[in-house]
Amino acid sequence: MKSIIVYYSYTGNTKKVAQDLKEILTEKGEIDSIELSSIDEAKSFLGQCRRAFFKKRAQIAPVNLDLSKYDLICLGTPVWAFKPAPAMNTYLDKCSGVEGKEIILFTTYGSGRGNEQCLNYMQGILAKKGATNFRRFSVQQGEVNNKESVLSEIKSAIS
Ligand SMILES: Cc1cc2nc3c(=O)[nH]c(=O)nc-3n(C[C@H](O)[C@H](O)[C@H](O)COP(=O)(O)O)c2cc1C
């Protein structure tokens, strides 16, 4: 099985979860991982909230957008103002080759408000591109260093 993890992480929580996911998927086959980098991210909390809330797209550093060679595609973002981070929105818009693929969407979050909305928004963009097979999991920010808890979330999503 060939898998890819594409994620955005501003303060490292989603990155941590992506690393745990990579560890698990490595046991199942080949795995690539891409950390998205935003060129024009707002620096302030309010600026980030505003851009995310209004579903803005970020300029991202060049990355592979063609996902057609992967069997499993994992996409992760922090929840920002009930939505994905703008860098993930850009990737979701631009990626191709997701038709008929297994998709795992994952988030990290603080209060949990808007977490489902964020996942639904990601799923909606990919569904319009022909993806149908979705699984999802989320990790609260206080749990990202609790490896046992993260691995159990991941395993329940991928089993
Ligand atoms: C700009 C901003 C907006 C956020 N909005 C939400 C939110 O709507 N709901 C929520 O549960 N957490 C929210 N959070 C908390 C983050 O989702 C959480 O800290 C996440 O783990 C950060 O991931 P990262 O370290 O990968 O960037 C927000 C954080 C930031 C910086």
PDBQT file of the ligand as one rigid body, heavy atoms in Angstrom, charges set to zero:
ROOT
HETATM    1  C1  LIG A 201      -6.093  31.202  14.694  1.00  0.00    +0.000 C 
HETATM    2  C2  LIG A 201      -6.575  30.038  15.531  1.00  0.00    +0.000 A 
HETATM    3  C3  LIG A 201      -7.921  29.708  15.538  1.00  0.00    +0.000 A 
HETATM    4  C4  LIG A 201      -8.373  28.598  16.259  1.00  0.00    +0.000 A 
HETATM    5  N1  LIG A 201      -9.698  28.261  16.212  1.00  0.00    +0.000 NA
HETATM    6  C5  LIG A 201     -10.132  27.145  16.856  1.00  0.00    +0.000 A 
HETATM    7  C6  LIG A 201     -11.499  26.725  16.744  1.00  0.00    +0.000 A 
HETATM    8  O1  LIG A 201     -12.328  27.327  16.069  1.00  0.00    +0.000 OA
HETATM    9  N2  LIG A 201     -11.867  25.608  17.430  1.00  0.00    +0.000 N 
HETATM   10  C7  LIG A 201     -10.998  24.888  18.193  1.00  0.00    +0.000 A 
HETATM   11  O2  LIG A 201     -11.402  23.888  18.783  1.00  0.00    +0.000 OA
HETATM   12  N3  LIG A 201      -9.676  25.246  18.279  1.00  0.00    +0.000 NA
HETATM   13  C8  LIG A 201      -9.223  26.346  17.629  1.00  0.00    +0.000 A 
HETATM   14  N4  LIG A 201      -7.896  26.711  17.708  1.00  0.00    +0.000 N 
HETATM   15  C9  LIG A 201      -6.963  25.850  18.433  1.00  0.00    +0.000 C 
HETATM   16  C10 LIG A 201      -6.139  24.984  17.452  1.00  0.00    +0.000 C 
HETATM   17  O3  LIG A 201      -6.979  24.247  16.586  1.00  0.00    +0.000 OA
HETATM   18  C11 LIG A 201      -5.239  24.006  18.193  1.00  0.00    +0.000 C 
HETATM   19  O4  LIG A 201      -4.392  24.686  19.072  1.00  0.00    +0.000 OA
HETATM   20  C12 LIG A 201      -4.437  23.141  17.245  1.00  0.00    +0.000 C 
HETATM   21  O5  LIG A 201      -3.976  21.992  17.923  1.00  0.00    +0.000 OA
HETATM   22  C13 LIG A 201      -3.216  23.884  16.682  1.00  0.00    +0.000 C 
HETATM   23  O6  LIG A 201      -2.541  23.011  15.792  1.00  0.00    +0.000 OA
HETATM   24  P1  LIG A 201      -1.040  23.277  15.298  1.00  0.00    +0.000 P 
HETATM   25  O7  LIG A 201      -0.162  23.277  16.515  1.00  0.00    +0.000 OA
HETATM   26  O8  LIG A 201      -0.765  22.128  14.397  1.00  0.00    +0.000 OA
HETATM   27  O9  LIG A 201      -1.013  24.592  14.579  1.00  0.00    +0.000 OA
HETATM   28  C14 LIG A 201      -7.446  27.840  17.014  1.00  0.00    +0.000 A 
HETATM   29  C15 LIG A 201      -6.096  28.212  17.050  1.00  0.00    +0.000 A 
HETATM   30  C16 LIG A 201      -5.662  29.290  16.308  1.00  0.00    +0.000 A 
HETATM   31  C17 LIG A 201      -4.190  29.683  16.318  1.00  0.00    +0.000 C 
ENDROOT
TORSDOF 0
